[in-house]
Amino acid sequence: MQGVIKSYDPGTGDGVLIDETDLREIDLAENALEGSLFRMLRQGQRVNFELDDAGRATSLMIGSEADMETPDLSEYDL
């Protein structure tokens, strides 16, 4: 699933994102950033996420973190 961060408090870890599919607001789970390379979120930031059993966003992946493969540069003259 994909969404956009609406709000995030780095002190408490509380936050809300907007699901791009149906524009509903989804609260972030306490462990939403666990295992992520990032520790902060900013308003308007696009994220990929999953829902936990309580319907909260978890397993956030941000930007290139979702795909960290080396780009194919073979078509360029380097």
C-alpha positions as protocol buffer text, in pm:
chain_id: "A"
residue {
  index: 1
  type: MET
  ca { x: 0 y: 0 z: 0 }
}
residue {
  index: 2
  type: GLN
  ca { x: 114 y: 355 z: -54 }
}
residue {
  index: 3
  type: GLY
  ca { x: 36 y: 680 z: 123 }
}
residue {
  index: 4
  type: VAL
  ca { x: 156 y: 1025 z: 228 }
}
residue {
  index: 5
  type: ILE
  ca { x: 254 y: 1134 z: 578 }
}
residue {
  index: 6
  type: LYS
  ca { x: 2 y: 1382 z: 718 }
}
residue {
  index: 7
  type: SER
  ca { x: 169 y: 1433 z: 1056 }
}
residue {
  index: 8
  type: TYR
  ca { x: 446 y: 1283 z: 1267 }
}
residue {
  index: 9
  type: ASP
  ca { x: 579 y: 1359 z: 1616 }
}
residue {
  index: 10
  type: PRO
  ca { x: 937 y: 1227 z: 1646 }
}
residue {
  index: 11
  type: GLY
  ca { x: 923 y: 1256 z: 2026 }
}
residue {
  index: 12
  type: THR
  ca { x: 629 y: 1022 z: 2071 }
}
residue {
  index: 13
  type: GLY
  ca { x: 635 y: 835 z: 1739 }
}
residue {
  index: 14
  type: ASP
  ca { x: 267 y: 923 z: 1689 }
}
residue {
  index: 15
  type: GLY
  ca { x: 163 y: 996 z: 1335 }
}
residue {
  index: 16
  type: VAL
  ca { x: -102 y: 976 z: 1068 }
}
residue {
  index: 17
  type: LEU
  ca { x: -80 y: 902 z: 698 }
}
residue {
  index: 18
  type: ILE
  ca { x: -328 y: 934 z: 414 }
}
residue {
  index: 19
  type: ASP
  ca { x: -389 y: 618 z: 210 }
}
residue {
  index: 20
  type: GLU
  ca { x: -357 y: 710 z: -159 }
}
residue {
  index: 21
  type: THR
  ca { x: -617 y: 452 z: -262 }
}
residue {
  index: 22
  type: ASP
  ca { x: -917 y: 587 z: -72 }
}
residue {
  index: 23
  type: LEU
  ca { x: -777 y: 899 z: 103 }
}
residue {
  index: 24
  type: ARG
  ca { x: -857 y: 766 z: 450 }
}
residue {
  index: 25
  type: GLU
  ca { x: -645 y: 860 z: 749 }
}
residue {
  index: 26
  type: ILE
  ca { x: -449 y: 575 z: 908 }
}
residue {
  index: 27
  type: ASP
  ca { x: -265 y: 597 z: 1241 }
}
residue {
  index: 28
  type: LEU
  ca { x: 94 y: 477 z: 1256 }
}
residue {
  index: 29
  type: ALA
  ca { x: 162 y: 169 z: 1466 }
}
residue {
  index: 30
  type: GLU
  ca { x: 412 y: 204 z: 1752 }
}
residue {
  index: 31
  type: ASN
  ca { x: 666 y: -1 z: 1555 }
}
residue {
  index: 32
  type: ALA
  ca { x: 599 y: 164 z: 1217 }
}
residue {
  index: 33
  type: LEU
  ca { x: 966 y: 254 z: 1162 }
}
residue {
  index: 34
  type: GLU
  ca { x: 1112 y: -64 z: 1312 }
}
residue {
  index: 35
  type: GLY
  ca { x: 1361 y: -215 z: 1067 }
}
residue {
  index: 36
  type: SER
  ca { x: 1360 y: 100 z: 854 }
}
residue {
  index: 37
  type: LEU
  ca { x: 1675 y: 293 z: 767 }
}
residue {
  index: 38
  type: PHE
  ca { x: 1496 y: 613 z: 864 }
}
residue {
  index: 39
  type: ARG
  ca { x: 1404 y: 741 z: 1209 }
}
residue {
  index: 40
  type: MET
  ca { x: 1213 y: 1054 z: 1105 }
}
residue {
  index: 41
  type: LEU
  ca { x: 919 y: 1126 z: 880 }
}
residue {
  index: 42
  type: ARG
  ca { x: 819 y: 1458 z: 732 }
}
residue {
  index: 43
  type: GLN
  ca { x: 480 y: 1588 z: 628 }
}
residue {
  index: 44
  type: GLY
  ca { x: 409 y: 1512 z: 261 }
}
residue {
  index: 45
  type: GLN
  ca { x: 661 y: 1228 z: 245 }
}
residue {
  index: 46
  type: ARG
  ca { x: 548 y: 934 z: 29 }
}
residue {
  index: 47
  type: VAL
  ca { x: 572 y: 593 z: 198 }
}
residue {
  index: 48
  type: ASN
  ca { x: 491 y: 229 z: 132 }
}
residue {
  index: 49
  type: PHE
  ca { x: 332 y: 46 z: 425 }
}
residue {
  index: 50
  type: GLU
  ca { x: 138 y: -256 z: 546 }
}
residue {
  index: 51
  type: LEU
  ca { x: -153 y: -271 z: 791 }
}
residue {
  index: 52
  type: ASP
  ca { x: -128 y: -454 z: 1123 }
}
residue {
  index: 53
  type: ASP
  ca { x: -418 y: -648 z: 1278 }
}
residue {
  index: 54
  type: ALA
  ca { x: -552 y: -328 z: 1436 }
}
residue {
  index: 55
  type: GLY
  ca { x: -559 y: -144 z: 1102 }
}
residue {
  index: 56
  type: ARG
  ca { x: -257 y: 78 z: 1180 }
}
residue {
  index: 57
  type: ALA
  ca { x: 25 y: 147 z: 933 }
}
residue {
  index: 58
  type: THR
  ca { x: 341 y: -55 z: 995 }
}
residue {
  index: 59
  type: SER
  ca { x: 654 y: -171 z: 809 }
}
residue {
  index: 60
  type: LEU
  ca { x: 707 y: 171 z: 650 }
}
residue {
  index: 61
  type: MET
  ca { x: 952 y: 188 z: 362 }
}
residue {
  index: 62
  type: ILE
  ca { x: 1052 y: 526 z: 235 }
}
residue {
  index: 63
  type: GLY
  ca { x: 1178 y: 636 z: -105 }
}
residue {
  index: 64
  type: SER
  ca { x: 1461 y: 425 z: -246 }
}
residue {
  index: 65
  type: GLU
  ca { x: 1462 y: 206 z: 63 }
}
residue {
  index: 66
  type: ALA
  ca { x: 1196 y: -8 z: -107 }
}
residue {
  index: 67
  type: ASP
  ca { x: 1437 y: -92 z: -389 }
}
residue {
  index: 68
  type: MET
  ca { x: 1805 y: -56 z: -311 }
}
residue {
  index: 69
  type: GLU
  ca { x: 1937 y: -252 z: -607 }
}
residue {
  index: 70
  type: THR
  ca { x: 2228 y: -110 z: -804 }
}
residue {
  index: 71
  type: PRO
  ca { x: 2099 y: 70 z: -1113 }
}
residue {
  index: 72
  type: ASP
  ca { x: 2188 y: -75 z: -1453 }
}
residue {
  index: 73
  type: LEU
  ca { x: 2439 y: 170 z: -1600 }
}
residue {
  index: 74
  type: SER
  ca { x: 2540 y: -45 z: -1899 }
}
residue {
  index: 75
  type: GLU
  ca { x: 2368 y: 186 z: -2148 }
}
residue {
  index: 76
  type: TYR
  ca { x: 2587 y: 479 z: -2041 }
}
residue {
  index: 77
  type: ASP
  ca { x: 2943 y: 550 z: -2159 }
}
residue {
  index: 78
  type: LEU
  ca { x: 3130 y: 565 z: -1829 }
}
